Amino acid sequence: MPAKSAATSETGDPTVEFEVWAVLRSSTTTTVTGPQGAICRMAATKQKPTGWVQASTSSLAGREGQVVVYRYPAPPNGRDAVAGQDSVKFTWLEGLSESHAVSN
């Protein structure tokens, strides 16, 4: 199965070797659906979030199911021209997304 990426690869992006995702989850579940339909299941013994994760239905930043991404090699800095998963245009800074989970 091909690797899934959180954002759409665009012209000029280097071929993605790997991504690390930090997927926000609610305090009531150990399963969350992340980008590209990826399912993340946490161990039942994993610490619960400390309360700053917003409900998935909220309009606030930091919603359940959103993701912060580290991509290597890094795509060009700046906002994607094309919307990817969840209609999000990622904003990149040296391989780290500055959008989706932390801002709208």
Backbone bond lengths (Angstrom), bond angles and torsions (degrees), N, CA, C in turn:
res aa  C-N    CA-C-N  psi(-1)  N-CA   C-N-CA  omega(-1)  CA-C   N-CA-C  phi
1 M - - - 1.439 - - 1.526 108.54 -
2 P 1.334 118.00 132.26 1.466 119.54 179.51 1.522 110.99 -65.68
3 A 1.319 114.68 152.27 1.463 119.92 179.22 1.519 109.88 -65.83
4 K 1.304 117.01 145.92 1.459 122.20 177.25 1.517 108.15 -96.44
5 S 1.322 115.55 142.86 1.454 120.98 175.87 1.514 108.05 -118.99
6 A 1.312 115.58 148.62 1.460 120.31 -178.89 1.527 111.53 -72.56
7 A 1.317 116.97 -32.13 1.460 121.53 -178.03 1.520 109.35 -119.65
8 T 1.302 116.10 158.71 1.451 121.68 178.24 1.520 109.33 -73.91
9 S 1.340 117.48 133.66 1.461 120.33 173.92 1.518 108.39 -73.91
10 E 1.313 116.20 138.42 1.454 121.89 -176.66 1.521 110.57 -120.44
11 T 1.313 116.29 165.52 1.459 121.82 176.52 1.524 108.99 -54.28
12 G 1.314 116.84 130.39 1.460 121.38 -179.87 1.520 113.57 95.20
13 D 1.331 117.55 -14.51 1.465 120.28 176.86 1.526 108.88 -75.12
14 P 1.329 118.34 137.96 1.461 119.65 172.76 1.525 109.89 -69.19
15 T 1.323 116.24 157.99 1.459 120.31 177.09 1.521 109.46 -61.92
16 V 1.322 116.33 127.83 1.468 121.68 -177.08 1.525 109.35 -69.95
17 E 1.340 116.07 123.57 1.464 120.93 174.62 1.525 110.53 -89.98
18 F 1.339 116.86 -39.62 1.462 120.28 174.66 1.515 110.23 -163.08
19 E 1.329 114.69 158.84 1.452 122.81 172.14 1.516 108.38 -131.19
20 V 1.309 115.50 146.63 1.460 121.85 172.60 1.518 105.55 -116.58
21 W 1.333 116.54 125.61 1.459 121.63 -178.50 1.512 109.99 -110.71
22 A 1.315 116.83 137.63 1.464 122.88 167.98 1.518 105.49 -111.00
23 V 1.334 116.45 102.07 1.460 121.99 -176.18 1.517 109.31 -94.73
24 L 1.325 116.26 126.54 1.458 120.74 179.08 1.523 109.66 -76.96
25 R 1.317 116.21 139.29 1.465 120.49 179.32 1.519 109.27 -132.03
26 S 1.319 115.09 160.67 1.460 119.74 177.94 1.525 109.24 -78.71
27 S 1.303 116.17 171.77 1.466 119.84 179.35 1.524 112.00 -85.25
28 T 1.333 117.73 -2.63 1.457 120.31 -175.79 1.522 113.78 -107.13
29 T 1.308 118.26 2.10 1.463 120.01 -177.87 1.522 110.75 -141.19
30 T 1.303 115.98 155.49 1.463 120.11 174.95 1.523 110.34 -108.24
31 T 1.334 117.56 5.08 1.455 121.70 179.70 1.519 109.39 -125.18
32 V 1.324 116.83 136.28 1.464 121.35 176.00 1.516 107.94 -142.48
33 T 1.330 115.84 143.09 1.456 120.79 176.03 1.517 107.68 -92.36
34 G 1.317 115.78 120.85 1.453 121.89 -178.47 1.513 112.11 -100.70
35 P 1.322 117.20 -159.50 1.457 122.55 -177.53 1.531 112.04 -59.19
36 Q 1.323 115.18 148.24 1.468 122.87 177.04 1.519 112.19 56.68
37 G 1.328 117.14 25.72 1.456 121.26 177.51 1.517 114.34 75.29
38 A 1.336 117.76 10.98 1.469 120.54 178.54 1.527 109.35 -66.25
39 I 1.310 116.31 134.73 1.459 121.76 178.72 1.524 108.41 -101.05
40 C 1.325 116.14 126.16 1.461 121.64 177.39 1.522 107.71 -111.08
41 R 1.321 116.39 126.39 1.468 121.29 177.90 1.534 108.35 -118.76
42 M 1.306 115.84 122.74 1.451 121.11 179.00 1.525 109.52 -95.42
43 A 1.300 115.67 151.45 1.462 120.40 176.04 1.521 109.64 -62.98
44 A 1.311 116.46 146.41 1.469 120.70 -179.75 1.518 111.56 -61.10
45 T 1.328 117.56 -21.85 1.465 121.29 -178.87 1.528 112.45 -87.63
46 K 1.337 117.53 -3.16 1.464 120.16 179.91 1.524 110.28 -64.58
47 Q 1.322 115.97 141.63 1.469 121.05 179.32 1.525 110.18 -60.05
48 K 1.305 116.94 142.11 1.464 121.81 176.41 1.528 109.19 -74.32
49 P 1.362 117.29 151.54 1.462 119.75 175.02 1.522 109.98 -59.12
50 T 1.308 116.42 159.03 1.459 120.38 -174.87 1.517 114.08 -88.16
51 G 1.326 118.41 9.42 1.451 120.10 173.63 1.512 115.56 107.65
52 W 1.320 119.27 -5.50 1.456 118.69 -178.17 1.520 112.94 -89.94
53 V 1.337 119.11 -6.50 1.454 121.48 177.70 1.527 108.73 -76.13
54 Q 1.337 116.07 124.79 1.461 121.74 -178.79 1.530 110.74 -81.54
55 A 1.302 117.85 155.91 1.466 122.00 176.42 1.526 109.58 -61.50
56 S 1.324 117.09 150.19 1.465 120.93 -178.26 1.523 111.91 -62.33
57 T 1.318 118.38 -22.30 1.464 122.57 -179.96 1.529 112.60 -86.83
58 S 1.322 117.55 -5.51 1.460 121.77 -178.76 1.527 110.64 -72.17
59 S 1.316 116.88 155.53 1.457 121.15 174.07 1.530 111.17 -95.14
60 L 1.337 117.17 1.04 1.457 121.73 -178.70 1.526 111.21 -82.47
61 A 1.324 116.12 157.22 1.461 120.97 174.55 1.524 109.41 -66.52
62 G 1.325 116.76 157.35 1.458 121.13 178.05 1.510 112.72 80.62
63 R 1.337 116.99 35.69 1.461 121.15 -177.71 1.519 111.65 -82.02
64 E 1.328 115.19 150.97 1.458 122.55 174.73 1.530 109.30 -53.00
65 G 1.325 116.74 136.68 1.450 121.91 178.71 1.522 113.74 90.10
66 Q 1.338 118.11 -11.40 1.460 120.19 176.25 1.517 109.01 -78.95
67 V 1.317 116.09 169.62 1.455 119.91 -170.93 1.525 111.04 -142.91
68 V 1.323 116.26 143.59 1.461 122.94 166.28 1.518 104.90 -104.88
69 V 1.326 117.31 133.68 1.458 121.86 -172.69 1.515 111.08 -120.47
70 Y 1.337 116.40 137.16 1.465 121.91 165.23 1.522 105.79 -112.61
71 R 1.329 117.22 122.49 1.469 122.22 -178.11 1.530 110.05 -117.07
72 Y 1.337 115.09 136.23 1.463 120.57 175.73 1.516 109.59 -130.66
73 P 1.306 117.66 135.80 1.462 126.54 -10.23 1.523 110.82 -66.20
74 A 1.302 113.74 157.48 1.459 120.11 -173.73 1.523 111.68 -67.56
75 P 1.333 117.07 137.86 1.464 119.79 170.76 1.528 108.81 -72.89
76 P 1.320 117.82 167.13 1.474 118.94 177.27 1.522 111.24 -57.39
77 N 1.322 116.46 144.33 1.464 121.08 177.64 1.519 109.98 -62.22
78 G 1.309 115.51 145.49 1.459 120.97 176.32 1.514 112.01 117.55
79 R 1.310 114.41 -179.39 1.468 121.98 -175.77 1.522 110.46 -81.00
80 D 1.351 116.06 137.32 1.462 120.74 174.31 1.521 109.65 -59.96
81 A 1.324 115.49 146.15 1.463 120.38 176.58 1.523 110.87 -81.69
82 V 1.336 116.35 -25.50 1.461 121.92 -175.28 1.522 109.10 -116.40
83 A 1.318 116.79 137.84 1.464 121.22 176.13 1.516 109.35 -74.83
84 G 1.313 116.15 137.58 1.451 121.86 178.36 1.513 110.79 -105.23
85 Q 1.326 115.78 -137.92 1.460 122.13 -179.23 1.523 110.83 -55.02
86 D 1.308 117.46 140.11 1.466 123.96 178.47 1.522 112.52 59.96
87 S 1.330 117.63 23.56 1.473 123.55 179.82 1.524 112.49 61.09
88 V 1.340 117.45 27.67 1.459 122.56 -178.35 1.523 110.29 -94.75
89 K 1.336 115.76 134.04 1.459 121.13 169.87 1.523 106.17 -100.08
90 F 1.331 116.63 107.45 1.463 120.44 -178.20 1.526 110.66 -69.14
91 T 1.313 116.55 145.13 1.453 123.46 172.04 1.518 106.67 -110.88
92 W 1.342 116.95 123.31 1.463 122.48 -171.97 1.521 111.68 -108.48
93 L 1.303 116.43 142.94 1.459 123.23 170.97 1.522 106.91 -137.43
94 E 1.322 115.84 104.19 1.466 123.27 178.90 1.522 112.23 51.37
95 G 1.343 115.67 42.88 1.451 121.02 174.57 1.505 115.61 91.42
96 L 1.333 118.30 -4.76 1.460 121.88 179.99 1.521 108.51 -109.06
97 S 1.327 117.01 130.50 1.469 119.48 178.96 1.513 109.41 -75.78
98 E 1.321 114.09 139.07 1.460 120.47 178.40 1.520 110.54 -111.02
99 S 1.312 116.90 14.17 1.450 121.68 -177.88 1.517 110.13 -132.65
100 H 1.306 115.86 -177.22 1.451 125.70 179.04 1.519 109.76 76.84
101 A 1.315 119.23 -79.70 1.465 119.83 -176.12 1.519 112.81 -78.61
102 V 1.324 117.06 -31.70 1.449 118.14 -173.98 1.520 113.79 -100.58
103 S 1.310 118.67 -16.09 1.463 121.17 176.59 1.516 109.10 -157.98
104 N 1.297 116.66 165.05 1.466 120.63 179.32 1.503 111.12 -90.52
